[in-house]
Amino acid sequence: MTEDVQIVWFKRDLRINDHAPLRAASRHGGPVIPLYIVEPDYWQQPFAARRHWHYIHDSLIDLNTALTGLGQPLVIKIGQASDVLKQLHAAHGSQTIWAHEETGNQWTYDRDIAVHKMCSETGVTLHEIPTNGVVRRLKSRDNWSVIRNARMAERIVSKPAALTPTPACKPDPLPDKADPMFGDKQIGHVQKGGRNAAVADLASFLNHRSRAYLYHISAPELSEFHCSRLSAHLAWGTLSVREVVQSVAKRRTQLGEGDKKQFARNLSAFGSRLAWRCHFIQKIEDQPKIETHCMHPAFEGLRVNDHNEAYFQAWCSGNTGYPFIDACMRNLTVEGWITFRMRAMLVSFASYQLWLDWRITGHHLARVFTDYEPGIHYSQLQMQSGVTGINAMRVYNPIKQSIEHDPTGVFIRKWVPELRGVSDEFIHQPWKRKETLFDDKGRILGEGYPARIVDHVTSAREAKQKISDIRKGADFRKTAKSVLNKLGSRKTVSARRKKVKVEDDSQLSLF
Ligand SMILES: Cc1cc2nc3c(=O)[nH]c(=O)nc-3n(C[C@H](O)[C@H](O)[C@H](O)COP(=O)(O)OP(=O)(O)OC[C@H]3O[C@@H](n4cnc5c(N)ncnc54)[C@H](O)[C@@H]3O)c2cc1C
């Protein structure tokens, strides 16, 4: 036991349950400073957006309430992380910092390096504890899923009974949601953040909404309800992935015969996605360069020099002239969420038909998604753009998607009101109407909707040809093999995945 002040640095782990750093700091016995640092430089980055801050703001309020209940409220500080931590060391003599390992992007990695440097200069000890099933300094992917599954099966870390306060530590005020630091004005809604919303969403999904999860997973409208909607909660850490994995396991044990039919397959598919989540985050941990570089170097420089700003703006604003693409983008802009298939289709359309570089479209989507999670985001962008070298090229046909997922155009008419008057026959391809006339700005007369900016068939054909030509190049396969070896999944290993057992029911009383 010592009076050494323990700092617990919260980052993308805004909860007190299953929070090993908080638990470890509290066990030490001395005063604790639970700290959240608002880093103005971070909010200037091209992937950061006010929408994320809205979510975080809600979460910090819940976190503060929970910590206050333990005896020490959350301390907010505004500034550069290494400066803030150094000042706390000088003011309170704190010698120990506890945090989760963060697998973010280059900016957060560089920030963490600066913090490590400050710690070694000042004699402060920084303990970083693994999270998200990610293994730091992983030697080989071969055994990864075994380690990940073992971590998911570990006992949930219970919250501390109490914290010894550090009364002399004065916080900065929590910046308002409207603070200019967080960039452009918020358009549309933001999913409610915080632990309370996260636990409620988890409970409603496991108990009710997952009943028809797979059935509606790709439906643009119904997926909003039947998907778990846990992505933002997981991305900002109001739930740990282990809590979710174990809650699924527990729910499965509770299913009666009648429920089994409806839920078991859905929960199993959901569990696989939780594993993908860890798998993708492990990729960026192993190779941080995938934020900025194509996984397969042969694709480097492919699209970037052909950037067409008018196409990019049309795509971002939902004005490409393709009703389903535009409906999805407008829906996403307002809601901050859209289901997987529609994300993939939006990126595919941008990358193939509009020949836009994934780094440019990726920043836009990062800002729009409430659930921006670097590990998943950059890998998926690269996959849907055909630049990994290890995945099959997948070009979505926007008309086929439209007919399959919005057969009567309900979703299109909701989000593209200019087309409300168009009949079902032409709702997916309004340019096919014989009576269509365009004004001198290329707009369909009377409807204010733009003419399509490209022909999706010829533009896709040209794009596929360019990608195929690269894939035929000398050494392409050899390099692809090494990409696969470094970042690819090991299906045979995951197939042997053990079922997660719930070790201790009392730790899982989330609801
Ligand atoms: C281009 C592109 C970018 C994406 N960017 C992000 C991102 O920044 N953040 C993010 O959380 N997801 C991202 N995804 C993956 C996926 O679309 C979302 O995780 C999912 O739609 C979130 O909704 P949900 O929580 O209801 O998902 P559910 O279907 O309920 O899935 C449960 C959880 O599993 C994980 N998950 C689901 N699908 C995937 C997947 N394909 N790969 C890895 N993990 C998955 C997520 O954590 C999700 O919350 C992206 C997909 C694409 C195609």
The ligand as an SDF file (V2000), in Angstrom:
LIG
                    3D

 53 58  0  0  0  0  0  0  0  0999 V2000
  -16.2520    0.3720  -45.9730 C   0  0  0  0  0  0  0  0  0  0  0  0
  -16.6320   -0.1140  -44.5980 C   0  0  0  0  0  0  0  0  0  0  0  0
  -16.2350    0.5910  -43.4910 C   0  0  0  0  0  0  0  0  0  0  0  0
  -16.5660    0.1310  -42.2210 C   0  0  0  0  0  0  0  0  0  0  0  0
  -16.1630    0.8780  -41.1470 N   0  0  0  0  0  0  0  0  0  0  0  0
  -16.4860    0.4720  -39.9060 C   0  0  0  0  0  0  0  0  0  0  0  0
  -16.0900    1.2450  -38.7760 C   0  0  0  0  0  0  0  0  0  0  0  0
  -15.4370    2.2900  -38.8900 O   0  0  0  0  0  0  0  0  0  0  0  0
  -16.4620    0.8040  -37.5480 N   0  0  0  0  0  0  0  0  0  0  0  0
  -17.1820   -0.3610  -37.3800 C   0  0  0  0  0  0  0  0  0  0  0  0
  -17.4990   -0.7190  -36.2360 O   0  0  0  0  0  0  0  0  0  0  0  0
  -17.5230   -1.1090  -38.4440 N   0  0  0  0  0  0  0  0  0  0  0  0
  -17.2320   -0.7360  -39.6960 C   0  0  0  0  0  0  0  0  0  0  0  0
  -17.6160   -1.4960  -40.7690 N   0  0  0  0  0  0  0  0  0  0  0  0
  -18.1730   -2.8520  -40.5490 C   0  0  0  0  0  0  0  0  0  0  0  0
  -19.7050   -2.9710  -40.4130 C   0  0  0  0  0  0  0  0  0  0  0  0
  -20.3500   -2.3760  -41.4810 O   0  0  0  0  0  0  0  0  0  0  0  0
  -20.2050   -2.3980  -39.1080 C   0  0  0  0  0  0  0  0  0  0  0  0
  -19.4700   -2.9220  -38.0190 O   0  0  0  0  0  0  0  0  0  0  0  0
  -21.6700   -2.7370  -38.8330 C   0  0  0  0  0  0  0  0  0  0  0  0
  -22.4610   -2.3240  -39.8970 O   0  0  0  0  0  0  0  0  0  0  0  0
  -22.0830   -2.0410  -37.5400 C   0  0  0  0  0  0  0  0  0  0  0  0
  -23.4220   -2.2600  -37.2300 O   0  0  0  0  0  0  0  0  0  0  0  0
  -23.8570   -3.2420  -36.0310 P   0  0  0  0  0  0  0  0  0  0  0  0
  -23.1140   -2.9240  -34.8000 O   0  0  0  0  0  0  0  0  0  0  0  0
  -25.3250   -3.2210  -35.9480 O   0  0  0  0  0  0  0  0  0  0  0  0
  -23.3180   -4.6130  -36.6150 O   0  0  0  0  0  0  0  0  0  0  0  0
  -23.7070   -6.1200  -36.3030 P   0  0  0  0  0  0  0  0  0  0  0  0
  -24.0230   -6.7610  -37.5980 O   0  0  0  0  0  0  0  0  0  0  0  0
  -24.6870   -6.2110  -35.2350 O   0  0  0  0  0  0  0  0  0  0  0  0
  -22.3020   -6.7380  -35.8620 O   0  0  0  0  0  0  0  0  0  0  0  0
  -21.8490   -6.7380  -34.5060 C   0  0  0  0  0  0  0  0  0  0  0  0
  -20.4710   -6.1460  -34.3960 C   0  0  0  0  0  0  0  0  0  0  0  0
  -19.5410   -6.9370  -35.1350 O   0  0  0  0  0  0  0  0  0  0  0  0
  -18.5570   -6.1000  -35.7250 C   0  0  0  0  0  0  0  0  0  0  0  0
  -18.6680   -6.2400  -37.1770 N   0  0  0  0  0  0  0  0  0  0  0  0
  -19.7970   -6.3600  -37.9140 C   0  0  0  0  0  0  0  0  0  0  0  0
  -19.4870   -6.5040  -39.2080 N   0  0  0  0  0  0  0  0  0  0  0  0
  -18.1430   -6.4680  -39.2870 C   0  0  0  0  0  0  0  0  0  0  0  0
  -17.2280   -6.5800  -40.3590 C   0  0  0  0  0  0  0  0  0  0  0  0
  -17.6230   -6.7760  -41.6160 N   0  0  0  0  0  0  0  0  0  0  0  0
  -15.9260   -6.4880  -40.0860 N   0  0  0  0  0  0  0  0  0  0  0  0
  -15.4760   -6.3270  -38.8240 C   0  0  0  0  0  0  0  0  0  0  0  0
  -16.3030   -6.2130  -37.7650 N   0  0  0  0  0  0  0  0  0  0  0  0
  -17.6170   -6.3000  -37.9970 C   0  0  0  0  0  0  0  0  0  0  0  0
  -18.8670   -4.6750  -35.2940 C   0  0  0  0  0  0  0  0  0  0  0  0
  -18.1190   -4.3650  -34.1460 O   0  0  0  0  0  0  0  0  0  0  0  0
  -20.3460   -4.7450  -34.9660 C   0  0  0  0  0  0  0  0  0  0  0  0
  -20.7310   -3.8000  -34.0100 O   0  0  0  0  0  0  0  0  0  0  0  0
  -17.3050   -1.0610  -42.0650 C   0  0  0  0  0  0  0  0  0  0  0  0
  -17.7110   -1.7620  -43.1970 C   0  0  0  0  0  0  0  0  0  0  0  0
  -17.3920   -1.2900  -44.4500 C   0  0  0  0  0  0  0  0  0  0  0  0
  -17.8450   -2.0550  -45.6540 C   0  0  0  0  0  0  0  0  0  0  0  0
  1  2  1  0
  2  3  1  0
  2 52  2  0
  3  4  2  0
  4  5  1  0
  4 50  1  0
  5  6  2  0
  6  7  1  0
  6 13  1  0
  7  8  2  0
  7  9  1  0
  9 10  1  0
 10 11  2  0
 10 12  1  0
 12 13  2  0
 13 14  1  0
 14 15  1  0
 14 50  1  0
 15 16  1  0
 16 17  1  0
 16 18  1  0
 18 19  1  0
 18 20  1  0
 20 21  1  0
 20 22  1  0
 22 23  1  0
 23 24  1  0
 24 25  2  0
 24 26  1  0
 24 27  1  0
 27 28  1  0
 28 29  2  0
 28 30  1  0
 28 31  1  0
 31 32  1  0
 32 33  1  0
 33 34  1  0
 33 48  1  0
 34 35  1  0
 35 36  1  0
 35 46  1  0
 36 37  1  0
 36 45  1  0
 37 38  2  0
 38 39  1  0
 39 40  1  0
 39 45  2  0
 40 41  1  0
 40 42  2  0
 42 43  1  0
 43 44  2  0
 44 45  1  0
 46 47  1  0
 46 48  1  0
 48 49  1  0
 50 51  2  0
 51 52  1  0
 52 53  1  0
M  END
$$$$
